Amino acid sequence: MATKKVCVTGAGGFVASWLVKLLLSKGYIVNGTVRQPGSQKNEHLLKLERASENLTLFEADLLNYESLRSAILGCTAVFHVACPVPSIVVPNPQVEVIEPAVKGTTNVLEACLEAKVQRVVYVSSVAAICIRPNLPKDKDIDESCWSDKDYCERTQNWYCFSKTAAEEQALEFGKRIGLDVVRICPSLVLGPILQSTVNASSLVLPKLLKGCDSMEDKTRWIIDVRDLVDAILLAYEKPEAEGRYICNAHTIKTRDLTEKLKIIYPNYKYPANFTEVDDYISLSTEKLQRLGWKYRPLEETLVDSVESYKEAGLLQSE
Ligand SMILES: NC(=O)c1ccc[n+]([C@@H]2O[C@H](COP(=O)([O-])OP(=O)(O)OC[C@H]3O[C@@H](n4cnc5c(N)ncnc54)[C@H](OP(=O)(O)O)[C@@H]3O)[C@@H](O)[C@H]2O)c1
């Protein structure tokens, strides 16, 4: 069993909660950063198995270096997961999205340098990989591809801009000062929720199941949160892990996803029509699979997500 002390930023969020759960189950001692330690929205963390002995919550904001420093001191690894993930258009993207993502990442990495952390695993996104015009459709997109920040800016896609700028920052900072930073780029994260608040990606399936007259037949690139946290841990534990990893399991058009859901849950409403969208690209996960990573079938993710949303009151029963 491991007895290493590690830090997870934004511990109360959707992905980070599952990561904290996994780390505790493997015997790690975890420092979790949250913005409001006493808030009811972080209570689920305290109920995780072994939390009472091995989890300490630190109050920290990504824009407050000192607060991060206290949480990271004494840790051998840092999992930088925290980042604003807006589900609606925000009035001031520079302050609400870009600064916490980019400056926040620098702050975390500087605190890691000061604490002599051995490895940082930074959670980026496919938003930093494939938001650019004219992506090739005849070959897999791999880790060498980067989103075009100018294009993100022109299309006011501030979340994708912020994830691209933050990952560039992580890459450059790591290289410059010789800090080992491994980056994981997940696609749309689904799966059961542990937290009591709603995160942006957990709104996608409920929207589909509530029905509407028409919806765009967009491609969805999907990863289960439990498979994602396995990948994040592999990126830390495997000495040979390096650079960037795309983390995606299933690529499916929304219409086909709807058909799958209809077979399992025939009584939800679903969109009546779909309009064509020419957005299909294939993401390569060969590099991550070479580390030994595996993922579960889509049906399992869909059922576990829907059942969890029902339990959380995000979705009515059929
Ligand atoms: N979910 C997806 O589909 C998806 C896909 C690709 C990549 N990702 C990446 O995965 C990571 C986690 O996403 P998630 O879905 O778990 O989102 P989430 O549930 O919204 O969690 C985001 C976390 O970041 C924290 N945070 C935001 N701004 C902060 C700040 N200024 N200082 C400190 N903490 C701050 C939030 O803390 P509070 O609780 O205090 O607000 C929250 O704990 C993010 O880096 C995201 O970009 C997610």
The ligand as an SDF file (V2000), in Angstrom:
LIG
                    3D

 48 52  0  0  0  0  0  0  0  0999 V2000
  -16.3300   17.3920  -17.1470 N   0  0  0  0  0  0  0  0  0  0  0  0
  -15.8440   17.3210  -18.3730 C   0  0  0  0  0  0  0  0  0  0  0  0
  -16.5380   16.9230  -19.3180 O   0  0  0  0  0  0  0  0  0  0  0  0
  -14.4020   17.6690  -18.6320 C   0  0  0  0  0  0  0  0  0  0  0  0
  -13.8720   17.3770  -19.8980 C   0  0  0  0  0  0  0  0  0  0  0  0
  -12.5430   17.6880  -20.1440 C   0  0  0  0  0  0  0  0  0  0  0  0
  -11.7530   18.2580  -19.1790 C   0  0  0  0  0  0  0  0  0  0  0  0
  -12.3070   18.5390  -17.9640 N   0  0  0  0  0  0  0  0  0  0  0  0
  -11.4370   19.1580  -16.9560 C   0  0  0  0  0  0  0  0  0  0  0  0
  -11.5180   18.3910  -15.7700 O   0  0  0  0  0  0  0  0  0  0  0  0
  -11.3780   19.2430  -14.6310 C   0  0  0  0  0  0  0  0  0  0  0  0
  -12.5090   19.0240  -13.6620 C   0  0  0  0  0  0  0  0  0  0  0  0
  -13.7340   19.2760  -14.3090 O   0  0  0  0  0  0  0  0  0  0  0  0
  -15.1220   18.8830  -13.6170 P   0  0  0  0  0  0  0  0  0  0  0  0
  -16.0210   18.4410  -14.6890 O   0  0  0  0  0  0  0  0  0  0  0  0
  -14.8690   18.0290  -12.4620 O   0  0  0  0  0  0  0  0  0  0  0  0
  -15.6350   20.3150  -13.1540 O   0  0  0  0  0  0  0  0  0  0  0  0
  -16.2850   20.8070  -11.7890 P   0  0  0  0  0  0  0  0  0  0  0  0
  -17.0810   19.7580  -11.1430 O   0  0  0  0  0  0  0  0  0  0  0  0
  -16.9550   22.0990  -12.1340 O   0  0  0  0  0  0  0  0  0  0  0  0
  -15.0120   21.0910  -10.9020 O   0  0  0  0  0  0  0  0  0  0  0  0
  -14.1900   22.1910  -11.0930 C   0  0  0  0  0  0  0  0  0  0  0  0
  -13.4810   22.4810   -9.7960 C   0  0  0  0  0  0  0  0  0  0  0  0
  -12.6060   23.6040   -9.9890 O   0  0  0  0  0  0  0  0  0  0  0  0
  -12.7290   24.4240   -8.8470 C   0  0  0  0  0  0  0  0  0  0  0  0
  -12.4100   25.8160   -9.1620 N   0  0  0  0  0  0  0  0  0  0  0  0
  -12.9340   26.5950  -10.1410 C   0  0  0  0  0  0  0  0  0  0  0  0
  -12.3970   27.8270  -10.0710 N   0  0  0  0  0  0  0  0  0  0  0  0
  -11.5310   27.8290   -9.0220 C   0  0  0  0  0  0  0  0  0  0  0  0
  -10.6800   28.7940   -8.4320 C   0  0  0  0  0  0  0  0  0  0  0  0
  -10.6000   30.0350   -8.8930 N   0  0  0  0  0  0  0  0  0  0  0  0
   -9.9410   28.4200   -7.3390 N   0  0  0  0  0  0  0  0  0  0  0  0
  -10.0160   27.1630   -6.8480 C   0  0  0  0  0  0  0  0  0  0  0  0
  -10.8060   26.2150   -7.3670 N   0  0  0  0  0  0  0  0  0  0  0  0
  -11.5490   26.5400   -8.4430 C   0  0  0  0  0  0  0  0  0  0  0  0
  -14.1650   24.2910   -8.4080 C   0  0  0  0  0  0  0  0  0  0  0  0
  -14.2590   24.6520   -7.0590 O   0  0  0  0  0  0  0  0  0  0  0  0
  -15.6220   25.1200   -6.3700 P   0  0  0  0  0  0  0  0  0  0  0  0
  -16.3200   23.8420   -6.0070 O   0  0  0  0  0  0  0  0  0  0  0  0
  -15.1920   25.9150   -5.2210 O   0  0  0  0  0  0  0  0  0  0  0  0
  -16.3880   25.9040   -7.4000 O   0  0  0  0  0  0  0  0  0  0  0  0
  -14.4170   22.8190   -8.6550 C   0  0  0  0  0  0  0  0  0  0  0  0
  -14.0160   22.0580   -7.5360 O   0  0  0  0  0  0  0  0  0  0  0  0
  -11.2710   20.6690  -15.1640 C   0  0  0  0  0  0  0  0  0  0  0  0
   -9.9170   21.0100  -15.2820 O   0  0  0  0  0  0  0  0  0  0  0  0
  -11.8870   20.5520  -16.5590 C   0  0  0  0  0  0  0  0  0  0  0  0
  -11.3920   21.5320  -17.4380 O   0  0  0  0  0  0  0  0  0  0  0  0
  -13.6020   18.2580  -17.6560 C   0  0  0  0  0  0  0  0  0  0  0  0
  1  2  1  0
  2  3  2  0
  2  4  1  0
  4  5  1  0
  4 48  2  0
  5  6  2  0
  6  7  1  0
  7  8  2  0
  8  9  1  0
  8 48  1  0
  9 10  1  0
  9 46  1  0
 10 11  1  0
 11 12  1  0
 11 44  1  0
 12 13  1  0
 13 14  1  0
 14 15  2  0
 14 16  1  0
 14 17  1  0
 17 18  1  0
 18 19  2  0
 18 20  1  0
 18 21  1  0
 21 22  1  0
 22 23  1  0
 23 24  1  0
 23 42  1  0
 24 25  1  0
 25 26  1  0
 25 36  1  0
 26 27  1  0
 26 35  1  0
 27 28  2  0
 28 29  1  0
 29 30  1  0
 29 35  2  0
 30 31  1  0
 30 32  2  0
 32 33  1  0
 33 34  2  0
 34 35  1  0
 36 37  1  0
 36 42  1  0
 37 38  1  0
 38 39  2  0
 38 40  1  0
 38 41  1  0
 42 43  1  0
 44 45  1  0
 44 46  1  0
 46 47  1  0
M  CHG  2   8   1  16  -1
M  END
$$$$
